Amino acid sequence: MSTPGTPTLNLKGIGASPGVAVGHAFILDRKRVRTPKLRLAEAEVEPERMRMRTALELSDRQLAELKEQITRSEGHDHALILEAHRLMLLDPMLVDEVDKLIVEDRINAEWAVRRVARKLKHLFDNIPDEYFRERRSDVDYVADRVVRNLMGQVVDEEVEIPAEAIVVAHDLSPSDAAMMARSGRVAGFVTDLGGQTSHTAIVARARETPAVVGAGKASEQISPGDLVALDGASGVILVNPTPDQLALFREAQRVQQQSEQLALRTKDLPATSVDGFRIRLNGNMEFLEEIPSLLAHGAEGIGLYRTEFMFLDRKNVPSEEEHYRAYKQVLEAMGGRPVTIRTLDLGGDKVPSKAKHEKEPNPAMGLRAIRYCLANRELFRTQLRALLRASAHGNLRLMFPLISGMSELREARSELEACRTELSRAGVPMGKRFPVGIMVETPSAALIADRLAQEAEFFSVGTNDLIQYTLAIDRQNREVAYLYKPLHLSVLRSIQNIVGAAKAAGIPVSMCGEMGGDPIYALVLLALGFDELSMTAGQIPVVKNILRSASRAEAQALLNSAMELTTAEEIERYIRTEMERRFISAEP
């Protein structure tokens, strides 16, 4: 609890859900239960196996009840997380392995569950994709629930949250995050663990609640009742801020609320610069329930629909019918607005299969995305057939990820046409032909963008990977993450080349990476000439207001000055200073 004179603590995490929040800390301390380690006599083995089966059944009933509650309050998509946890309770990699340890090693069930969970988490650690790597926390949630049930402890305990609370936790389970968000009493979230794709981040963004995740040991450094101010965009957390700092946050909160109200009033106005350059602002999404929020914030379409979530924690690959239903729902919900669906961006480590996949030494550059799909044609064709069928229900655009050369684009398009012919011969209804584009996210694609533009019908720049590969850094590696610089001259020149090639070929070019939704870069992207930008719902109003407040000529002058500089630090300092001076001087 803060008292007058308490020193201010300045913490930094990952901005996971934009917005400014001020409130008193509510520490959620769901400590992991201590696991007993016992050796079993032979006569104790069968009763122990029975005890384990009972705990699994009880865990399944609890998750089914939670799923029903969350479906009622949050919608079907968030409930899918709980369904994935239920499937884990049936997964042989958990159930059979635990049983084997009880029988062969004669150890108690609690110990066996923890050992298997550690092994499964290690497998997740080696997955390059951040979204799927974050799912290792699911293993913890499921294992902890089973262990608590084995020990007869209380699970899913309801907590009383004070109004305007900043919930601080080591990590939050999906059920905790959803329950707290729907209470309407949470002003913001801070967690020690997690990234942009953690459950806390996903739930917070869907609820438009500011959140900072991956904040180290915040839950140990913040005390109950401390006054906490956080910025969910920059990841800044101030604990017991000074009066001056608090005034800045309060002012930023006021400006944010005013800006949001203004933006919502102008949500139907186009994002057109004062000298008439029009940019479409679209939304990024992966769950159907994100659509109402995107439309409420003025999204003109979907610029990136990630389809990998369908493969999360499954025993079998999704059927063509499951793919079709998911795409049809999104296309219909968007009511004729364009929906850009990205084909699977995953690798063999994420696809459920009985076959064992060889461990890749560098999976980020290995068999993933379009490469994996072309190596597993039936999996690819299942998705393409579903997309062709779904095209009858809306305005579809299809996008292939991680294209690095023309051969991949031609092969992918050939598979699409083969599926179209197959469905046509079978008399299956399809929509009219739809645009087929690519994500430009490798340096090779950026360098041959002029050639790719001859056969792609649109480009979408995936900045997260493009920056990472251009600068040869792993942005998940804390030792080198500081080198991740969207305004590095090499990145700007690559993007210039991509946009220039698209313009020369007369095809539209968009950006759907994180850079596209960051207000700091809005004028840079206006100057570069993007036709479309795609981002989360909460980012749309801010970016739109900036674009509507400036001229492209003014933005071009800003970019020209920036590109006269040499280092990434100089360019970023210049752009930030100019943007803060012009638009966001009230932010903390």
N, C-alpha and C positions, 0 to 999 in steps of 0.2 A: 504493500500500500504506500502510495507516495505521500510525503509530508513536505511542508514548506522547506525549501533548501535542498531537497533531494537532487543529487546530480543527474544531469541528463545522460541517457545512454543512447548512442547512435548505432543502430544495427542496419545491416543490408542483406536483402534476400533477392529472390527472383520475383519481379512484378508479374503476377499471374492473372489478375483481374483488375482492369483500370478503375480509377476513382480514388478520391481522398476520403479517409474516415478518421474520426476522432472519437474515442470512447475509453471506458475503463476496462482493464484486462480481466477476462474470465479464463482462468487456467483449467483446461480440461485434461485431467491427469488419468488417462486410462493405462496405467502401468501394466506391462506384460506380467502375467502370472508366473511365479517362480516354478520351474519345472522339476519335479522330483525325479531322481534317477535310481531305479531299483532293478536288481537282478531277480529273475523269476525261477522258482523251482519248477520242475517238469509238470507237476500237477496244477500249477497256476497258469499255464499257458492258455488252455482252452477258455477258462473264465475271463482271462485278459482279452482274448479275441472277442468274446461276447460283449465285454464292457466297451470295447472300441466300436463295435457295430451299433451298440445302443447310443453312444455319443454321436456317431455319424447321423443316425436317424433323428436324434433330437436336434442336432445342428440344422439338418435339412428342414425340419418343421419350423424352426425359428426363422430361417431365411425365407421360407415360403410366406410366413406371416408378414415379415418386413417388406417383402416384395409387394404384397397386396396393399400395404399401407402407402408405400412410396408410389405405386401406380396411381392410387387415388389422388395423392397430393402433388406428385411431380410429373406424372405421365409415364408412358410405357418405356421410353428410352432409358431413363435412369434406372428403372426397375431391371433392365437387362443386365446391369452390373451385378445385381443380386442373383439373377438367374445364372450368370457366369460362375458365381461363387457356389451355387448349388451343384453345377456340373463338376466343379473341382472335387466335391465330396464323393463323386462317383468315379473320378479319374483313376485308372489303374496305377498311374505314376505316383499317386498318393496312397490310395487304399491298399493296393497289392504290396507296395513297398513297405508300408507300415506293418502289414500282416506278416510279411516275410521277416522283418526284424524281430517281431514278437516271438515268432516260432523258432527262427534259427539263432538269433543272438540272445533270446530269452531276456529281453528288456521290457520294462513296462510301457504301456501305450503312450503316455505323455512324452517320454524320452524319445520313443520311436517317431512320433509326429514331428518333434523338433528337428530330429536328424534328417528326416525326409524333406522338411520345409527348407532347411539350409541347402540341401542339394538342389532343390528346384529353383531357389533364389539364385544360386550360382549360375544356373542355365540362363535365367533372365538377364543376369549381369552382362552376359556376352552378346546380347542382342543390340545391334547398333541403333535401331530406331527408338527415339526417346519415348514415344507413346507406348510401345510395347514393353520397353524396359521398365517403365513406371508400374507395369502390372505385377512386378515382383512384390509390391505391397499387398496385392490381393492374396498372395500365398501367406503372408503374415496374418492378414485378417482371418482367413479361413483356419489356419493352424491354431491361432489363439482362441478362436471360438471353440474348436474341438477340444483343446486342452482344458479350457474353463469348464466345459460340460463334463469332461472326464473327472474333474476335481469337484464337481458340484457347485461351482461358483455362479454368481449372478452375471448374466450377459444382457446386452441391450437395455441397460439401466437408463431410465429417463432422467434428464438433468434440468434443473430450473435455471434458465438463463436470464440475467437481468437485462432490462431494456438498453439498447445502444451499446451492447457489449462488443469488445474486441476479443474474439475467441482465440486463445493461444494454446497450441498443442504440439506435442512431438510429431504426431501425424494424426490424420482423421480417417476413420473408416468411411466408406461410401454412405452407410446408414447414418453415421453421426453427422456428416457434412450435410446430407439432404434434410435430416430432421431439424438441425439448427437453422439452416437457411430458410426453411418453410415456417419457422416459428415467428419470423418477422421481427426478432429482437436482436439480430446480429448486425452490427455496423461494419464489421470486417473480420477477416481471418488472418492469422499468422501461424505458420507451421515450420518446424525445424527441417522436415524432409519435403520432398516433392519437387516437381518441375512444372512446366507449362501444361503438361498433359496428365498431371495427377488428378485423382478424383476431386480433391478440394478445389483445384483450379477449374475443372470442368463445371462443377456445381456452382461455384462462385460466379463464373462468367454467365452461366445460364440464368442466374438470379440477379446479375448485375450488382453483386456485392464485392467491394474492393478486397483484394487478397494479396498477401506476400507469402510465398512458399520458399522452401530451401534456405531458411534463415539461420542455419547453423544450430546454435544452442539457445535460441530465443526463449524456449519454454523454461529453461533453467535461469535465464538472466532477467526475465520479466516476472514480477511478483503479482499476486492477486490484487486487483484494485488499482494498480499503476495506471496513470494516464498514458494512453498510447495514441500516437498520431501516425498514420501510415499512408503511403502513396502507392497504390496498386499498379501504377504504370512504371515507376522508376525502381520500385523495390525498397524504398527508404522507409525505415521505421525509427521513430523517435519515442523513447520511453521517458516520461516525465519531462516534456519539452519546456524550455524557458517561456516566459510570457510572450516574448517577441516571436519565438518559433511557433508557438501555438496560434498567435494572431495570424501568422502567414498561412498556416494550415486552414484556419477558419475562413480566411479570405479566399483561399483556393477552393474550399468547399462551396462557398457562396457563389464564386464564379462558375464552378462546375455545375451547380444546380441551375444557375441562370442560363448557362450555355446549353444545358440539356433541355430546358424548357423552350429556349429560343430555337434550338435545333429541331425539336419535335414539332414546333409550329411551322418550321420550314422544311419538314421532311420530304414533302412532295416537290420541292423546288429542285431544279437540276444543279449539279456541281459544275457550274460554268464560271470561268475566270472573268474578271471585269472587262477583258478585251475579247471575250467570246469563245475561249477554248473550252470545249465540253469534255468532261471525263465522267464515265459511268462509275458509280460506287456500288460494288457488290459485296456479298457476305461470304465468309468462310464458315463451313458447318460440317458436323458429322452426325448430329442427332436431329431427328425430325422436329423435336420440340423447340429447337433453336429458331425455327422459322418465324413464329409470331414476333419475337424480339427483333429479329433482323428487319422485318417489314415495318415494325413500329419505329425503327430508327432510320428508315428511308432506303433500305437496300433495294437496288433496282434489279437484282438477280442474284444468283449464286455463282461466285467466281471460282469456288473450290469446294467440292463435296468429296470428303475423304471416305473411301469405302472400306478401309482396312478393319474398322471396328467390328465388321461382320465376322471376322475370323478370331475374335478375342475369346480365349479360354473355351474353345469348343473341342468336342471329341471328333467331330466330322466336319468336312468342308461344307459351307452353305450350298444349298441346291440352287438350280437356276430359278426355281419358283421363289425362293427367299430373296435372291438378288432382285428379281423382277418386282416383287411387292415393295421392297424398300425404295427402289428408284421411282416406281409409279406414284407412291405416296408423296415423295418430295416434288416431283413434277406437277402433280395435281395441286399440292399445297401452294405452289408458287404461281398458279393461275396464269400460265402463258409467259411469265417472265423467263429469261434465259437461265438455264441451270447447267453449269459446267461440272460434269462428273469425271473424276480422275479414276482411271483403271487402277487395279491393285498396286499399291506401293509397299510391297512386303517381300520378305525372303523366306527361304525354306524353314528357317528357325521359328517362323510364326504360323506356319500352315500345319494344322493337325494331320498327322499321318502315322501309320504304324511303322513306316520306314524310318530308319535313323539317318539323319543328315550329318554329313561330315562337318566337323567344326571348321569354320573359315578363319584363316589367320587375320584377315582384315575385312570383316563383313560389310562395313560401310561402303567399300569399293568392290564388293563381291557380287554374288548372284542375288540380286534384289530388283524390285520394281519391274520394268519392262523386260529386263534380262531374265528374271525368274519366270515371268509369264510366257516368254518365248521358249523357254526350256521346259515348260509344263503346259503344253498347248491345250489339253482338255480343260484344265482349270481356267485358262484364259478364255477359251471359247464359251465356257459356261457363263462367264460374266458378260462377254460380248453379245451372246444370244439374248440374255436378259435385258441388256441395254437397248438392243434393237427393238425388242418387244415393247419396252417401256416408252420408246420414242413416240409411240402413238398417243401418249397421254400428256404431252407438254412440249416445251421448247428446249430440247436437249442439245448440249454441246459435249463432245467426248474429248478427253485429253489423256495422252500417254505420258507417264512420268519417266524421268531419268534417260531420255533419249540422248545418246552420245554421238550418233552418226546416222547417215541417210539409210543405211541398210536396215537398221532397227525400225525406223519409221515405215519403210516399205513393207517389211515383214509383218508389222503390226496391222497396217492397213489391209494387207492381203488376207490376214486372218479375219478381219472385220467383214471384208467383202465375201469371203467364203461362207461365213455365218449368215450373211444377208441372203445369199443365193439359196442356202439350205432352208432357211425359214420361208423364203418366197415360194420355193417348190412345194413346201408342205402346207402352203396356204395360211401361214400364221400372220395375223395383222401386224403391220409396222407403220411407223410414222414416215413422213417424207425424209429425204436425205438430210443429215444434220452435219454441222461443221465438225471437222476432226483436227484437233491441234496437238501441240506438244508443250510439256513443261521444259523450259530452257533452264537447266540447273547444273550443267557441267561446263567447264571451260571449253571443251571440244565443241559442244553445241554452240556456244557463244561465238567461237571463232569461225564456224561455218554457217552462221545464221543465214547468210545470203542464199546458200544452197538449200538449207532446210525450208526457208520461206517459200521456195518454189513448189513444195509439195505438202506443206502444212497449211491449214486454213486459218490458224491463229497461233500466236505464241502466248504463253503465260510464264513470266519469270519467277522461278522459285528461289527466292534470295537466300533462304536458310542454307540450302546445300551449295548454291552457286558461290556464296561468300566463303563457305567452309573449304570447298575444293580449290577455289582460286587462291586463297591464302595458305592452303595446305595446313590447316589446323583443325583439331577436333574440338568443337565448342563445348562439348560435355566434359572435357578435360580441364580441371581447375587450374592446372599448371600453365596452360596456354590459352585459356578462354579470353584473356585480356587482348589477344591478337585478333579477335573477331571484330572487324571494323567495316561496317556497311559503307562508310565514306572513303575507304581506301581508294586511291586513284586508279588502281588496277580494276577494282570492282566497278567504279563509275565508267571507266572506258569500256569494260565488257558490256555493261548495260547499254551504253550509247551505241555500241555496235549492233546489239540485238534489236533495239528500237529502230535504228537506221535501216537495218535489213528488212524489218517488217514493213516500214513505211515505203521503202523502195518497191517491195513486192505487192503493196496494197492490201496487206492483211492486218487485222487488229492485233494490238499487243497489250497485255495486261500484266499486273504484278499481283501475286497472291501470297507472297512470303510475308514475314513479320514486318519487314521494312515498309511494305505498302500501307500499313495501318498506323505507323508511328507519325504523329503530327510533325515532329521535327524534320522529317524528310519530305513533307507534302510539296513544298515549293520546288525541291530538287526533282521530284517525279513529274511535277507539272512542266518544268523546263525540259526534261528529257523527252516529253511528248507521249506519255502513256495514254492510251484510249480508255483503259479501265484499271481500277484498283480494287482489290478484294481484301476484306478485313473482318474483325469481329464486330458485333452489333454496336457496342459502346464506342468504338473508334470512329464510326461513320459520321456522326454529327460534327465532331471536332474537325476531322479532316475536311468535311464539306465546307464548313465555315471558313477555314483557311483558304481553300481554293476559290471560294466566292468573294474573298476579300482582297485578292491580289490579281495582278495581270500576268499573263504568260511572259510578256516582255520583261517585266520586273523580275520574275523568277529566273528567266534566262540570264539576266545580268548577274544575279546572285550566284548561279551555277558557274558562269564564266569566271567570276572572281575566285570562287572556291577552287576551280581546277587550275588556276595559276599557282596555287600552293603545292607543296610537295608531299609532306607527311600526312598520314591519316589523322594524326592528332591536330595538326594545324587546320585541316579542312573541317574536322568535326567541331573544333572550338569556334571557328568562324561561323559555320552554319548555325550552331546552337545559339551563339550570341545574337545573331541576326534574327533568328526565329523568336527567341525569348523577348527581344526588344520589340518586335513587331506584334506578336500575338499572345504570348503566354507568360507575360512578366509577372502575373499574380500567382503562378504555381510555386509551391514550396521548394 
